[in-house]
């Protein structure tokens, strides 16, 4: 893996350990994940596995991350303004959180 990809993954790994940081810092986490996206095909199998693990952590923390980010920004507005594609799912934490709530509230 190239040095820049290593730096980005290390940043993402450390950042997911501390979700209680400010919404601005969490927006940087989403941006870092977006910078990693085009590099994914170049990652080794082990590095892709690590990135997948980090993605799972982001998903698990969606509600907490959204709460912090919502204090400083509107994710929907940011997506539209920046033309974020759905393939960058981490920018859709608001929709993910809403979907999780719908699934949790579904009678079984």
N, C-alpha and C positions, 0 to 999 in steps of 0.2 A: 504494500500500500504506500502511496506517495505521502510525503511529509504533511502536506496540507490536509489530506483526508484524515490522517492520524490526529492532527490538531483538532479538527472539527468533531471527530468521534469522541475524543477525550473531553472536549468542552461539553458536548451533549451528555456524556456519561456523568460528569461532575454536576452539571446543571439539574439533571433528573434526581440527584440525591438531595437537592435543596429546593423543593417547590415553594417554600415560604418566602422567596424573594419577591421583589416588586413586579408588577405587571409589565413594566418596561423591560426588565431583565428577561422575563418569560417570552416577550415578543422577540427578543434576540435569540432565544432558544428555537423558536419556530423558524426564524430566518436562517439559523445555522443548519437546521434540518433541511431546509430548502436548498441550501448550498451543497449539502451532501447528496441530494437526489440525483443530479446528473453524474455523480461519481460512482453510484452504486454498481454499475456493470464492471467497473474496474477493481472493485474490492475483492479480496480473497474470500473463500468460503467462510473462514473463521470470522473475518471482519463483517461479512454480511449477516452472519449469525448474531454477532454482537449488536449490529444495528437493528436487527429484528427484535432482539431483547429490549433495546432502548425504546423502540417503537411501541412495544407492549406496555412498557412503563408509562409512556406518554398517554396511551389509551386508558390505562388504569387511573391515571391522575387527571383525566380530562376535566372532571368537575372542579377540582381544586385549581387547576391552571386557568380554567375559564373564569372562575370567581376573581382571581387576582388580575387577570388581563382585563376583565370587564371594568375594573376600577379605573383604568387608564385609557381604554380604547374599545371601539365597537368592531369585533372581528368581521362581521358581515360587511360593514362599510370598508374596512381595510382590504378585504378580499376583492371587492368590486373595484376599488380605487387602484389596486395593484394588479388586477387581472390574474388572480391566483387560480390555477387550474385545480379541478377536483382531485387529480392525482396527488396533489400535495395535501393530503387529508388532514394533516396536523393543523392546517389553518381553518379547519371546519370543526373545531372543538365544541362550538355552540350547537351545531347540528348533531354531533356525536352525543353530546350530553343530553340533548332533547330526545334522541332516539333511545338512549339507555333508559331514560325515564319512562318512555312509552312501553318498552319491553318489560321493565320491572313492574309496571302497573297493569300489565295484561293478565287477565284471569286465566288460571290454568285448569 
